[in-house]
Amino acid sequence: MYSNQITIMYQNDYNSYYFNSFEEITNYETVVLIECYYKRLSSLPKLPNSLQILYCSANQITSLPKLPNSLQYLYCGDNQLSVLPKLPNSLKELNCGKNQLSVLPELPKSLQKLWVGYNKLSVLPELPNSLNELNCSDNQFSVLPELPNSLKYLYCYNNKLSVLPELPNSLQIFDFYNKKLIKQIKFKYFGKIIYL
């Protein structure tokens, strides 16, 4: 898990291949998966247009290159990112927690999971209707945007929330802590799985 090698997979090939650097990767333009977490990287090269999955968490990356339109899963948490590039419309999961983000770009309509905990965010962009999981804990939110009806899991503890939006009926788990709002939550949402 903590090796110094970069793991990749190619299109139509379910084998994993290992390289010591990005320069060594052959057939780079057909790469669909890159795993390069825990590598002490401060940057990434230009990403292949075929890339679908990028794991670059737990590095020291300060900015990401342009993201390819084919990207569906982006895991870039636990870095030094202060801004994200434009997100591709194909993106389904975004984990950018434990960074220095104070703003997020527009979220793609295809996004299903969003983890932005442990940042410096005070505002979330409009949430897509496809979203079913949101973790925005340990930020600086005083309000949350309207929550989509598809949302099943909401984690928003350790914020400065003074009011909550209407919680969707689809919500199954709600992890939240705020002394001022506990009574409102217990009364209004009795019957849901709520962690206070």
C-alpha positions as CSV (number, residue, x, y, z in Angstrom):
1,M,0.0,0.0,0.0
2,Y,2.8,2.4,0.8
3,S,5.1,1.4,-2.1
4,N,6.8,4.1,-4.2
5,Q,5.2,2.7,-7.4
6,I,2.4,4.2,-9.5
7,T,-0.3,1.7,-10.3
8,I,-2.2,1.9,-13.6
9,M,-4.7,0.0,-15.6
10,Y,-5.3,0.2,-19.4
11,Q,-8.5,0.2,-21.4
12,N,-9.9,-3.4,-21.9
13,D,-7.2,-4.8,-19.6
14,Y,-8.0,-5.6,-16.0
15,N,-4.4,-6.3,-14.9
16,S,-2.5,-3.8,-12.8
17,Y,0.8,-2.5,-13.9
18,Y,3.4,-0.7,-11.8
19,F,5.8,2.0,-12.7
20,N,8.3,4.1,-10.7
21,S,7.5,7.4,-12.4
22,F,5.0,8.8,-14.8
23,E,7.7,9.1,-17.5
24,E,8.0,5.3,-17.5
25,I,4.4,4.6,-18.3
26,T,3.9,3.2,-21.8
27,N,0.8,3.7,-23.8
28,Y,-0.1,6.6,-21.5
29,E,-3.0,7.8,-23.6
30,T,-4.9,4.5,-23.0
31,V,-4.7,4.6,-19.2
32,V,-8.1,4.4,-17.4
33,L,-6.9,4.2,-13.8
34,I,-4.0,5.9,-11.9
35,E,-3.3,5.2,-8.3
36,C,-0.5,7.4,-6.9
37,Y,-1.4,8.0,-3.3
38,Y,1.2,8.3,-0.5
39,K,3.9,9.2,-3.0
40,R,4.9,12.6,-1.6
41,L,4.0,14.1,-5.0
42,S,3.6,17.9,-5.2
43,S,2.1,17.9,-8.8
44,L,0.7,15.6,-11.5
45,P,1.6,15.5,-15.2
46,K,-1.0,16.1,-17.9
47,L,-3.6,13.4,-17.5
48,P,-4.6,11.0,-20.3
49,N,-7.9,11.7,-22.1
50,S,-9.0,8.1,-21.4
51,L,-8.6,8.4,-17.6
52,Q,-11.7,7.3,-15.6
53,I,-10.4,6.9,-12.1
54,L,-7.7,9.0,-10.3
55,Y,-6.5,8.2,-6.8
56,C,-4.0,10.9,-5.8
57,S,-4.9,11.3,-2.1
58,A,-2.3,11.7,0.7
59,N,0.3,13.6,-1.2
60,Q,1.4,17.2,-1.1
61,I,-0.3,18.3,-4.3
62,T,-1.0,22.0,-4.5
63,S,-2.9,22.1,-7.8
64,L,-4.5,19.6,-10.2
65,P,-4.0,19.6,-14.0
66,K,-6.9,19.9,-16.3
67,L,-9.3,16.9,-15.7
68,P,-10.2,14.8,-18.7
69,N,-13.8,14.6,-19.8
70,S,-13.8,10.8,-19.2
71,L,-13.1,11.1,-15.5
72,Q,-15.7,9.5,-13.3
73,Y,-14.0,9.1,-9.9
74,L,-11.6,11.6,-8.3
75,Y,-10.0,11.0,-5.0
76,C,-7.7,13.9,-4.2
77,G,-8.2,14.3,-0.4
78,D,-5.4,14.9,2.1
79,N,-3.3,17.2,-0.1
80,Q,-2.6,21.0,-0.1
81,L,-5.2,22.0,-2.7
82,S,-6.7,25.5,-2.4
83,V,-8.7,25.3,-5.6
84,L,-10.1,22.6,-7.9
85,P,-10.1,22.8,-11.7
86,K,-13.4,22.6,-13.7
87,L,-15.0,19.3,-13.0
88,P,-16.0,17.1,-15.9
89,N,-19.6,16.3,-16.6
90,S,-18.9,12.6,-16.3
91,L,-17.8,12.8,-12.6
92,K,-19.7,10.5,-10.2
93,E,-17.6,10.7,-7.1
94,L,-15.5,13.5,-5.7
95,N,-13.4,13.2,-2.5
96,C,-11.5,16.3,-1.9
97,G,-11.6,16.3,1.9
98,K,-8.7,17.4,4.1
99,N,-7.4,20.2,1.8
100,Q,-7.3,24.0,2.0
101,L,-10.4,24.6,-0.2
102,S,-12.5,27.7,0.5
103,V,-14.6,27.4,-2.7
104,L,-15.8,24.6,-5.0
105,P,-16.4,24.8,-8.7
106,E,-19.8,24.1,-10.2
107,L,-20.7,20.5,-9.5
108,P,-21.6,18.2,-12.5
109,K,-25.1,16.9,-12.8
110,S,-23.9,13.3,-12.7
111,L,-22.3,13.6,-9.2
112,Q,-23.5,11.0,-6.8
113,K,-21.0,11.3,-3.9
114,L,-19.4,14.4,-2.5
115,W,-16.9,14.4,0.3
116,V,-15.6,17.9,1.2
117,G,-15.0,17.5,4.9
118,Y,-12.1,19.2,6.7
119,N,-11.7,22.2,4.4
120,K,-12.3,25.9,4.8
121,L,-15.6,26.0,2.9
122,S,-18.4,28.4,4.0
123,V,-20.7,28.0,0.9
124,L,-21.6,25.0,-1.2
125,P,-22.5,25.3,-4.9
126,E,-25.9,24.1,-6.0
127,L,-26.1,20.4,-5.4
128,P,-27.1,18.1,-8.3
129,N,-30.3,16.1,-8.2
130,S,-28.2,12.9,-8.6
131,L,-26.4,13.3,-5.3
132,N,-27.0,10.6,-2.7
133,E,-24.1,11.2,-0.3
134,L,-22.8,14.4,1.1
135,N,-20.0,14.8,3.7
136,C,-19.4,18.5,4.5
137,S,-18.3,18.1,8.1
138,D,-15.6,20.2,9.7
139,N,-16.0,23.3,7.6
140,Q,-17.4,26.8,8.2
141,F,-21.0,26.5,7.0
142,S,-23.7,28.6,8.6
143,V,-26.3,27.3,6.1
144,L,-26.6,24.5,3.6
145,P,-28.1,24.8,0.2
146,E,-31.3,23.1,-0.8
147,L,-30.8,19.3,-0.5
148,P,-31.7,17.1,-3.4
149,N,-34.5,14.5,-3.0
150,S,-32.0,11.7,-3.9
151,L,-29.9,12.4,-0.8
152,K,-29.5,9.3,1.5
153,Y,-26.5,10.1,3.6
154,L,-25.7,13.5,5.1
155,Y,-22.7,14.2,7.4
156,C,-22.5,17.8,8.4
157,Y,-21.1,17.9,12.0
158,N,-18.6,20.5,13.3
159,N,-19.9,23.5,11.3
160,K,-21.5,26.8,12.3
161,L,-25.0,25.9,11.2
162,S,-27.8,28.1,12.5
163,V,-30.6,26.7,10.5
164,L,-31.2,23.5,8.5
165,P,-32.8,23.2,5.1
166,E,-35.7,20.8,4.6
167,L,-34.4,17.3,4.9
168,P,-35.5,15.0,2.0
169,N,-37.6,12.0,2.7
170,S,-35.0,9.8,1.1
171,L,-32.5,10.6,3.9
172,Q,-31.4,7.5,5.8
173,I,-28.4,8.7,7.8
174,F,-28.0,12.2,9.2
175,D,-24.8,12.8,11.2
176,F,-25.0,16.2,12.8
177,Y,-24.1,18.0,16.0
178,N,-25.2,21.5,17.1
179,K,-26.6,22.2,20.6
180,K,-28.9,25.0,19.4
181,L,-30.6,22.8,16.8
182,I,-30.8,19.5,18.6
183,K,-34.4,20.1,19.8
184,Q,-35.6,21.0,16.3
185,I,-34.0,17.9,14.8
186,K,-35.4,15.5,17.5
187,F,-38.9,16.8,17.1
188,K,-39.0,17.3,13.3
189,Y,-37.2,14.3,12.1
190,F,-38.1,11.6,14.6
191,G,-37.9,8.2,12.9
192,K,-34.8,8.8,10.8
193,I,-31.3,7.5,11.7
194,I,-29.8,10.6,13.3
195,Y,-26.4,10.9,15.0
196,L,-26.4,14.0,17.2
